């Protein structure tokens, strides 16, 4: 057994997992999530905002202290879409090095997809495979097809494309609530961009669709009308495609004030959850058309778990 720390810094959130790893099994010590919106305005400016880097630094300093107190022997931090796109990303790397004491790894979209798949399918019945695992992030969406065999993930194909809840909201969903014209333009962008992934990932081979990360887990909590966010209720929950569509339509028609009043929506997701839900809605339609898939399986296990397993 080895105690490890995994940090995932995305466009919208930064998350920490400290876990004990034995073989291909994980036992959580702690999980933390902070909304830092590192990708604030990156799509428009091509640069990381100084205030966004500072928000990330504050959260990372806390995570560093937590991992050290917990006795993590190995720590790996990965950075994804926002830092891949930013012209001034060296400012971010310098900050990480000074705060964490080691470098952040900017992974490719395909590596991000593979890590997400490894984390997501480890706790699923192998008979459900092949599975298509989709991670809707802030700046990008990863689509990966594979199976779980003999205690390890076998990936068939993976692709990352630049559509995520922050990116699509900043580009298209400006009104409160979004107008039908804005929603239509956002849908067309999501459909067009996701088809780039489907051109390389043969999702018609999939038997099961697994969704991971905060957009999908929040969508499940909203759909279930939970009185408070409960990961035990969202993990391995199943949403019919009609429920995905209905929940997305509800969120897109809601005002910011209405979304903020929902106890399961984290304050940092209030502005972008409708855009994320729209992406999941488009995915549901495409996967039904291409693979006959009729429901979404929601997993609380994702890229963090994949990073941690790789440290053992």
C-alpha positions as CSV (number, residue, x, y, z in Angstrom):
1,X,0.0,0.0,0.0
2,X,1.2,3.5,-0.8
3,X,-0.4,6.8,0.1
4,X,-0.5,9.2,-2.8
5,X,-1.9,12.6,-3.7
6,X,-3.5,13.5,-7.0
7,X,-4.4,17.1,-8.1
8,X,-6.4,17.9,-11.2
9,X,-6.4,21.5,-12.2
10,X,-9.0,22.2,-14.9
11,X,-10.6,25.2,-16.5
12,X,-13.3,25.6,-13.8
13,X,-12.1,23.7,-10.7
14,X,-9.1,22.3,-8.9
15,X,-9.5,19.1,-7.0
16,X,-7.4,17.0,-4.7
17,X,-7.5,13.2,-3.9
18,X,-5.4,11.7,-1.2
19,X,-5.8,7.9,-1.3
20,X,-4.2,4.6,-0.3
21,X,-3.4,2.5,-3.4
22,X,-3.1,-1.3,-3.3
23,X,-2.8,-2.8,-6.7
24,X,-5.7,-1.6,-8.8
25,X,-7.8,-0.6,-5.7
26,X,-8.2,2.9,-4.1
27,X,-9.2,3.8,-0.6
28,X,-10.0,7.4,-0.2
29,X,-8.4,9.4,2.6
30,X,-9.8,12.8,1.5
31,X,-11.3,14.5,-1.5
32,X,-11.5,18.3,-1.9
33,X,-12.8,20.5,-4.7
34,X,-12.6,24.3,-5.2
35,X,-14.0,26.4,-8.0
36,X,-11.2,28.7,-9.1
37,X,-12.2,29.4,-12.7
38,X,-8.6,29.3,-13.9
39,X,-10.0,29.5,-17.5
40,X,-11.7,32.8,-16.9
41,X,-11.8,34.7,-20.3
42,X,-9.1,32.4,-21.8
43,X,-11.3,31.6,-24.8
44,X,-11.5,35.4,-25.6
45,X,-8.1,36.7,-24.5
46,X,-5.8,33.7,-24.9
47,X,-4.3,34.5,-21.5
48,X,-4.7,33.4,-17.9
49,X,-6.1,36.3,-15.8
50,X,-3.8,37.2,-12.9
51,X,-6.7,37.0,-10.4
52,X,-7.6,33.5,-11.7
53,X,-4.0,32.4,-11.1
54,X,-4.1,33.8,-7.6
55,X,-7.3,32.0,-6.8
56,X,-5.7,28.8,-8.0
57,X,-2.6,29.5,-5.9
58,X,-4.6,29.9,-2.7
59,X,-6.4,26.6,-3.3
60,X,-3.2,24.8,-4.2
61,X,-1.4,26.1,-1.1
62,X,-4.2,24.5,1.0
63,X,-4.0,21.3,-0.9
64,X,-0.2,21.1,-0.5
65,X,-0.7,21.4,3.3
66,X,-3.4,18.8,3.3
67,X,-1.4,16.3,1.3
68,X,1.7,16.7,3.5
69,X,-0.3,16.4,6.8
70,X,-1.9,13.2,5.4
71,X,1.5,11.7,4.6
72,X,1.2,11.4,0.9
73,X,4.5,9.9,-0.4
74,X,4.0,10.8,-4.0
75,X,2.0,13.7,-5.5
76,X,1.2,14.3,-9.1
77,X,-0.6,17.4,-10.4
78,X,-2.0,17.6,-13.9
79,X,-3.3,20.7,-15.7
80,X,-5.6,20.5,-18.6
81,X,-7.5,22.7,-21.1
82,X,-7.0,26.2,-19.8
83,X,-3.2,25.9,-19.5
84,X,-2.9,24.2,-22.8
85,X,-4.5,27.2,-24.5
86,X,-2.9,30.1,-22.6
87,X,-0.1,32.3,-24.0
88,X,1.2,33.2,-20.5
89,X,1.0,29.7,-19.1
90,X,4.6,30.0,-17.7
91,X,3.2,32.3,-15.1
92,X,1.0,29.4,-13.9
93,X,3.9,26.9,-13.9
94,X,6.1,29.2,-11.9
95,X,3.3,29.7,-9.4
96,X,2.8,25.9,-9.1
97,X,6.5,25.2,-8.7
98,X,6.7,27.7,-5.9
99,X,3.6,26.5,-4.1
100,X,3.6,22.7,-4.5
101,X,7.4,22.2,-4.8
102,X,7.1,20.3,-8.1
103,X,5.9,20.9,-11.6
104,X,2.4,20.7,-13.0
105,X,2.2,18.4,-16.0
106,X,0.2,19.7,-18.9
107,X,-1.3,16.6,-20.3
108,X,-2.8,16.2,-23.8
109,X,-6.5,15.9,-24.3
110,X,-6.0,12.2,-25.2
111,X,-4.1,11.5,-22.0
112,X,-6.8,13.3,-20.0
113,X,-9.3,11.1,-21.6
114,X,-7.4,7.9,-20.8
115,X,-6.9,8.9,-17.2
116,X,-10.6,9.7,-16.9
117,X,-11.5,6.3,-18.4
118,X,-9.2,4.4,-16.0
119,X,-10.7,6.2,-13.0
120,X,-14.3,5.8,-14.1
121,X,-14.5,2.1,-15.1
122,X,-12.5,0.6,-12.2
123,X,-15.6,0.2,-10.1
124,X,-18.0,-1.0,-12.8
125,X,-19.1,-4.5,-13.8
126,X,-16.8,-5.5,-16.7
127,X,-19.8,-7.0,-18.4
128,X,-21.1,-3.5,-19.0
129,X,-18.3,-2.9,-21.5
130,X,-17.3,-1.7,-24.0
131,X,-18.1,1.6,-22.4
132,X,-17.8,5.1,-23.7
133,X,-16.7,7.5,-20.9
134,X,-17.3,11.2,-21.4
135,X,-15.8,13.9,-19.2
136,X,-17.4,17.3,-19.7
137,X,-15.0,19.8,-18.3
138,X,-14.8,23.6,-18.3
139,X,-12.8,24.0,-21.5
140,X,-12.9,20.6,-23.2
141,X,-14.8,17.3,-23.4
142,X,-13.1,14.0,-23.5
143,X,-14.6,11.0,-25.2
144,X,-13.0,7.6,-24.8
145,X,-14.0,4.1,-25.7
146,X,-12.7,1.0,-24.0
147,X,-13.2,-1.9,-21.6
148,X,-12.1,-3.2,-18.2
149,X,-10.2,-6.5,-18.5
150,X,-8.2,-8.5,-16.1
151,X,-8.0,-5.6,-13.6
152,X,-6.9,-2.9,-16.0
153,X,-8.4,-0.5,-18.5
154,X,-8.0,-1.2,-22.2
155,X,-8.6,1.9,-24.2
156,X,-9.7,1.5,-27.9
157,X,-9.8,5.1,-28.9
158,X,-9.9,8.6,-27.3
159,X,-10.4,12.2,-28.4
160,X,-10.5,15.5,-26.7
161,X,-12.4,18.4,-28.3
162,X,-12.6,22.1,-27.3
163,X,-16.2,22.3,-26.0
164,X,-16.8,22.7,-22.2
165,X,-19.2,24.4,-19.8
166,X,-17.1,27.5,-19.4
167,X,-16.1,27.9,-23.0
168,X,-19.7,27.4,-24.4
169,X,-21.2,29.8,-21.8
170,X,-18.7,32.6,-22.4
171,X,-19.2,32.3,-26.2
172,X,-22.9,31.9,-26.5
173,X,-25.1,32.0,-23.3
174,X,-25.0,35.7,-22.4
175,X,-28.6,36.4,-21.4
176,X,-30.4,35.6,-18.1
177,X,-31.9,33.1,-19.0
178,X,-30.3,32.3,-22.3
179,X,-32.5,33.2,-25.3
180,X,-33.7,30.6,-27.8
181,X,-31.3,32.0,-30.4
182,X,-28.3,31.7,-27.9
183,X,-29.3,28.1,-27.1
184,X,-29.6,27.3,-30.7
185,X,-26.2,28.7,-31.6
186,X,-24.6,26.8,-28.6
187,X,-26.3,23.6,-29.6
188,X,-24.9,23.9,-33.1
189,X,-21.4,24.6,-31.8
190,X,-21.6,21.6,-29.4
191,X,-22.9,19.3,-32.1
192,X,-20.3,20.3,-34.6
193,X,-17.4,20.1,-32.2
194,X,-18.4,16.8,-30.6
195,X,-18.7,15.2,-34.1
196,X,-15.0,15.7,-34.4
197,X,-14.6,13.3,-31.5
198,X,-17.1,10.8,-32.9
199,X,-15.2,10.8,-36.2
200,X,-12.3,9.2,-34.3
201,X,-14.0,7.2,-31.5
202,X,-16.2,4.4,-32.8
203,X,-19.0,4.9,-30.2
204,X,-21.3,2.5,-32.1
205,X,-19.3,-0.3,-30.4
206,X,-20.3,0.9,-26.9
207,X,-22.9,-0.8,-24.7
208,X,-22.7,1.7,-21.8
209,X,-22.3,5.5,-21.5
210,X,-20.6,6.7,-18.4
211,X,-20.4,10.4,-17.5
212,X,-17.9,11.8,-15.1
213,X,-16.9,15.1,-13.4
214,X,-18.8,18.0,-11.9
215,X,-21.2,18.9,-14.8
216,X,-22.6,15.3,-15.0
217,X,-22.7,14.7,-11.2
218,X,-24.5,18.0,-10.7
219,X,-26.9,17.2,-13.5
220,X,-27.8,14.0,-11.7
221,X,-28.3,15.7,-8.4
222,X,-30.6,18.3,-10.0
223,X,-32.5,15.6,-11.9
224,X,-33.1,13.7,-8.6
225,X,-34.2,16.9,-6.8
226,X,-31.9,16.1,-3.9
227,X,-32.3,18.3,-0.9
228,X,-28.5,18.6,-0.7
229,X,-25.6,17.3,-2.8
230,X,-24.9,13.7,-1.9
231,X,-22.2,11.8,-3.8
232,X,-23.6,8.4,-2.6
233,X,-26.8,9.3,-4.3
234,X,-25.2,10.5,-7.5
235,X,-22.5,7.8,-7.9
236,X,-23.8,5.1,-10.3
237,X,-27.1,6.8,-10.6
238,X,-28.8,6.4,-14.0
239,X,-30.6,9.0,-16.0
240,X,-32.8,8.2,-19.0
241,X,-32.2,10.3,-22.1
242,X,-35.6,12.0,-21.5
243,X,-34.5,13.0,-18.1
244,X,-31.2,14.3,-19.4
245,X,-33.1,16.4,-21.9
246,X,-35.7,17.6,-19.4
247,X,-33.1,18.6,-16.8
248,X,-31.0,20.5,-19.4
249,X,-34.1,22.3,-20.7
250,X,-35.0,23.3,-17.1
251,X,-31.5,24.6,-16.4
252,X,-31.3,26.6,-19.7
253,X,-34.7,28.2,-19.0
254,X,-33.8,29.1,-15.4
255,X,-32.4,32.4,-14.3
256,X,-29.1,32.7,-12.5
257,X,-31.1,33.4,-9.3
258,X,-33.1,30.3,-9.7
259,X,-30.0,28.1,-10.2
260,X,-28.3,29.7,-7.3
261,X,-31.2,28.8,-5.0
262,X,-30.8,25.1,-5.9
263,X,-29.0,23.5,-2.9
264,X,-27.1,20.9,-5.1
265,X,-25.5,23.4,-7.5
266,X,-22.2,24.6,-6.2
267,X,-22.0,28.4,-6.2
268,X,-19.0,28.2,-8.6
269,X,-21.1,26.2,-11.1
270,X,-24.2,28.4,-11.1
271,X,-23.0,30.5,-14.1
272,X,-21.9,27.5,-16.3
273,X,-24.1,24.5,-15.4
274,X,-26.7,25.3,-18.0
275,X,-24.0,25.3,-20.7
276,X,-22.6,22.0,-19.4
277,X,-26.1,20.5,-19.3
278,X,-26.6,21.5,-23.0
279,X,-23.4,19.6,-23.9
280,X,-24.6,16.5,-22.1
281,X,-28.0,16.8,-23.9
282,X,-26.3,16.9,-27.2
283,X,-24.2,13.9,-26.2
284,X,-27.3,12.0,-25.2
285,X,-28.9,12.6,-28.7
286,X,-25.7,11.6,-30.6
287,X,-25.0,8.5,-28.5
288,X,-28.6,7.3,-28.9
289,X,-28.4,7.9,-32.7
290,X,-25.0,6.2,-33.1
291,X,-25.1,3.4,-30.5
292,X,-28.7,3.0,-29.4
293,X,-27.7,4.0,-25.9
294,X,-30.8,4.9,-23.8
295,X,-29.3,6.0,-20.4
296,X,-26.5,7.8,-18.8
297,X,-24.6,6.1,-15.9
298,X,-23.1,8.8,-13.6
299,X,-19.8,8.1,-11.9
300,X,-18.1,10.1,-9.1
301,X,-14.8,8.4,-10.0
302,X,-12.8,10.1,-12.8
303,X,-9.4,11.5,-13.7
304,X,-8.4,12.0,-10.1
305,X,-8.8,8.3,-9.5
306,X,-6.8,7.5,-12.7
307,X,-4.0,9.8,-11.6
308,X,-3.8,8.2,-8.2
309,X,-3.8,4.6,-9.6
310,X,-0.9,5.6,-11.9
311,X,1.2,6.6,-8.9
312,X,1.2,3.2,-7.2
